[in-house]
Amino acid sequence: MENPVTKRIYYLFLFLSLVGLVFYAGFLFGNREKINSQEDTLSIQNPNGQNLNNISRIQQRPVEGSVDAQSIQTFGQMFFLVNKRGQTEIVINLERIPDKIVKPDTKREVIIPSQLEVEIARKVRDADGQDTYIYQNLSQDKDFKAKISFSEAVNGLRTATFSGYINEPVGQNLEGRGVIERVVLRSGDPDVQNIFVDQNPDLPVKIRGNSELKIPGQPAPFFWIRL
């Protein structure tokens, strides 16, 4: 006949063992999730023999614009990378920005605002089957616009810096959404627009215009970054 005390000790030992296994399994799972969420520690070397890191993934593009409505110039750089959440982090540095654009032939001029909205230009097909751009502010808050602000002028020239993110990877044709081709700096005031049309053939015809097809072009942004 079994001893009741021994039997109780046996079941107590079995219960404590099961509890211990459950806690140990939980510890292993939690530790695995913690390790998986950490940055990769594997060292990968580039062609010059140095280790790659997050900064190695940063890309850059020139910030372009024109102050005479004739020649395109570079006014700084945009640096960007796509993070693990699929967002595109960006930093824009502008330099040598004058206060106005002047057309030499007509002497017509427009003042460049002290603040410009930061937007993406997404290529889509319109109802006529033609490529065009839709512009969207970087801010996800409809009551708040992402803007870049210029410093006070020094010797007639200004600078500006903006950092933020695009809530998706650039350069990918997301189904039903089109491709983000540019980041643009435009005035939020419809009465303050550029005085020339950028006729770059890479632009959709409804943006650059076509006189033969009697399609008027749209005013160029004050500055833009081609991705």
C-alpha positions as CSV (number, residue, x, y, z in Angstrom):
1,M,0.0,0.0,0.0
2,E,1.4,3.4,-1.1
3,N,2.4,5.9,1.6
4,P,0.1,9.0,1.3
5,V,2.9,11.3,2.3
6,T,5.2,9.9,-0.3
7,K,2.4,10.2,-2.9
8,R,1.8,13.9,-2.0
9,I,5.5,14.7,-2.2
10,Y,5.7,13.0,-5.6
11,Y,2.8,15.1,-7.0
12,L,4.2,18.3,-5.5
13,F,7.6,17.6,-7.1
14,L,5.8,16.9,-10.5
15,F,3.8,20.1,-10.2
16,L,6.9,22.2,-9.4
17,S,8.8,20.6,-12.3
18,L,6.0,21.5,-14.8
19,V,5.9,25.1,-13.5
20,G,9.7,25.3,-13.9
21,L,9.5,24.0,-17.5
22,V,6.8,26.6,-18.3
23,F,8.8,29.5,-16.9
24,Y,12.0,28.3,-18.7
25,A,10.1,28.0,-22.0
26,G,8.8,31.5,-21.5
27,F,12.3,32.8,-20.8
28,L,13.7,31.2,-24.0
29,F,10.9,32.6,-26.1
30,G,11.2,36.1,-24.6
31,N,15.0,36.0,-25.1
32,R,14.6,35.0,-28.7
33,E,12.2,37.8,-29.4
34,K,14.6,40.3,-27.8
35,I,17.5,39.1,-29.9
36,N,15.4,39.2,-33.1
37,S,14.4,42.8,-32.4
38,Q,18.0,43.9,-32.1
39,E,20.1,45.4,-34.8
40,D,22.1,42.9,-36.9
41,T,25.5,42.3,-35.4
42,L,26.9,40.4,-38.3
43,S,29.8,42.4,-39.8
44,I,29.6,42.8,-43.6
45,Q,32.5,44.3,-45.4
46,N,32.4,46.6,-48.4
47,P,34.9,46.5,-51.3
48,N,37.5,48.6,-49.4
49,G,37.6,46.1,-46.6
50,Q,35.7,48.2,-44.0
51,N,32.6,47.0,-42.1
52,L,29.2,48.3,-43.2
53,N,26.8,49.9,-40.8
54,N,23.5,51.7,-40.8
55,I,25.1,54.9,-42.2
56,S,26.5,52.8,-45.1
57,R,22.9,52.5,-46.3
58,I,22.3,56.3,-46.6
59,Q,21.8,57.5,-50.1
60,Q,21.9,61.1,-51.3
61,R,20.4,63.2,-54.1
62,P,21.0,66.8,-55.1
63,V,18.4,69.5,-54.4
64,E,17.7,71.2,-57.7
65,G,16.1,74.5,-58.7
66,S,16.5,77.6,-60.7
67,V,16.8,81.3,-59.9
68,D,16.7,82.6,-63.5
69,A,14.0,80.3,-65.0
70,Q,16.6,79.1,-67.5
71,S,19.4,77.0,-66.0
72,I,19.0,74.3,-63.4
73,Q,21.3,74.5,-60.4
74,T,22.1,72.5,-57.3
75,F,21.2,74.0,-53.9
76,G,22.1,71.3,-51.4
77,Q,21.6,67.6,-50.8
78,M,18.9,65.3,-49.5
79,F,20.1,62.2,-47.5
80,F,17.8,59.2,-47.0
81,L,17.5,55.6,-46.1
82,V,14.7,53.1,-45.7
83,N,14.4,51.8,-42.1
84,K,13.2,48.4,-40.9
85,R,9.6,49.7,-40.6
86,G,9.5,50.5,-44.3
87,Q,9.7,54.3,-43.7
88,T,12.1,56.5,-45.7
89,E,13.9,58.8,-43.3
90,I,15.1,62.0,-44.9
91,V,17.3,65.0,-44.1
92,I,17.4,68.0,-46.5
93,N,20.1,70.6,-46.4
94,L,19.7,73.7,-48.5
95,E,22.3,76.4,-49.0
96,R,22.9,79.6,-51.1
97,I,19.2,80.2,-51.4
98,P,18.4,83.7,-52.8
99,D,15.2,85.5,-51.9
100,K,13.7,85.6,-55.4
101,I,13.6,84.2,-58.9
102,V,14.0,86.6,-61.8
103,K,13.4,85.9,-65.6
104,P,16.1,87.9,-67.3
105,D,14.2,88.4,-70.6
106,T,11.0,89.8,-69.0
107,K,12.4,91.0,-65.7
108,R,9.4,89.2,-64.1
109,E,10.2,88.1,-60.6
110,V,8.7,86.1,-57.7
111,I,9.8,86.1,-54.1
112,I,10.7,82.7,-52.7
113,P,8.7,82.3,-49.4
114,S,10.6,82.0,-46.1
115,Q,8.7,78.7,-45.6
116,L,8.0,75.9,-48.2
117,E,5.9,72.8,-47.7
118,V,7.7,69.5,-48.1
119,E,5.8,67.1,-50.3
120,I,6.2,63.9,-52.3
121,A,5.3,63.8,-56.0
122,R,3.7,60.5,-56.8
123,K,3.3,59.4,-60.4
124,V,-0.2,58.0,-61.2
125,R,-2.5,57.5,-64.1
126,D,-5.4,59.9,-64.4
127,A,-8.9,59.2,-65.8
128,D,-7.6,59.9,-69.3
129,G,-4.9,57.2,-69.0
130,Q,-2.2,59.9,-68.9
131,D,0.7,59.9,-66.4
132,T,0.6,62.8,-63.9
133,Y,1.7,63.7,-60.4
134,I,-0.3,64.0,-57.3
135,Y,1.4,66.0,-54.5
136,Q,1.1,64.9,-50.8
137,N,2.5,66.6,-47.8
138,L,4.9,64.5,-45.7
139,S,2.8,65.1,-42.5
140,Q,0.3,62.4,-41.6
141,D,-1.7,65.1,-39.7
142,K,-4.2,66.9,-41.9
143,D,-4.1,69.9,-39.5
144,F,-0.3,70.2,-39.6
145,K,1.9,70.7,-42.7
146,A,5.5,69.6,-42.9
147,K,7.5,72.7,-43.8
148,I,11.1,73.8,-44.3
149,S,12.0,77.2,-42.9
150,F,14.8,79.4,-44.2
151,S,17.3,81.3,-42.0
152,E,17.8,85.0,-42.1
153,A,19.7,86.1,-45.2
154,V,23.5,86.5,-44.9
155,N,25.0,88.5,-47.8
156,G,21.6,87.9,-49.6
157,L,21.6,84.1,-49.3
158,R,19.8,81.8,-46.9
159,T,20.1,78.2,-45.6
160,A,17.6,75.6,-44.4
161,T,17.5,72.1,-42.9
162,F,14.6,69.7,-42.6
163,S,14.4,66.2,-41.1
164,G,11.4,63.8,-41.2
165,Y,10.2,60.7,-42.9
166,I,8.1,59.4,-45.7
167,N,5.7,56.8,-44.4
168,E,6.7,54.3,-47.1
169,P,9.7,53.2,-49.0
170,V,10.5,55.4,-52.0
171,G,11.2,54.0,-55.5
172,Q,8.7,51.1,-55.2
173,N,5.5,50.8,-57.2
174,L,3.1,50.1,-54.5
175,E,0.0,48.4,-55.9
176,G,-2.8,51.0,-56.5
177,R,-0.7,53.9,-55.2
178,G,1.9,54.6,-57.9
179,V,5.6,55.5,-57.5
180,I,7.1,58.3,-55.5
181,E,9.5,59.9,-58.0
182,R,10.3,63.2,-56.3
183,V,10.4,65.2,-53.1
184,V,9.4,68.8,-53.8
185,L,9.4,72.1,-51.9
186,R,6.4,74.2,-52.9
187,S,4.5,77.1,-51.6
188,G,1.3,76.3,-49.7
189,D,-0.3,79.5,-51.0
190,P,-1.9,79.0,-54.5
191,D,-1.2,82.7,-55.2
192,V,2.6,82.3,-54.7
193,Q,3.9,80.0,-57.4
194,N,7.0,79.7,-59.5
195,I,7.2,81.6,-62.7
196,F,8.5,78.9,-65.0
197,V,7.6,75.4,-66.0
198,D,10.2,72.6,-65.7
199,Q,10.2,70.9,-69.1
200,N,12.4,68.0,-68.1
201,P,11.3,65.1,-70.4
202,D,11.3,62.7,-67.4
203,L,8.3,64.5,-66.1
204,P,4.8,63.4,-67.0
205,V,3.4,65.4,-69.9
206,K,0.6,66.9,-67.8
207,I,3.3,68.4,-65.5
208,R,5.9,69.6,-68.1
209,G,3.2,70.5,-70.7
210,N,3.1,70.0,-74.5
211,S,2.4,72.9,-76.8
212,E,1.6,70.6,-79.8
213,L,-1.0,68.7,-77.8
214,K,-2.2,72.0,-76.2
215,I,-1.4,70.8,-72.7
216,P,-0.4,73.6,-70.4
217,G,2.5,72.8,-68.0
218,Q,2.2,73.4,-64.3
219,P,4.4,75.8,-62.3
220,A,7.6,74.1,-61.1
221,P,8.2,73.6,-57.4
222,F,10.7,76.1,-56.1
223,F,13.1,73.2,-55.4
224,W,12.9,69.5,-56.1
225,I,14.8,66.2,-55.5
226,R,14.7,63.4,-58.1
227,L,14.7,60.0,-56.5
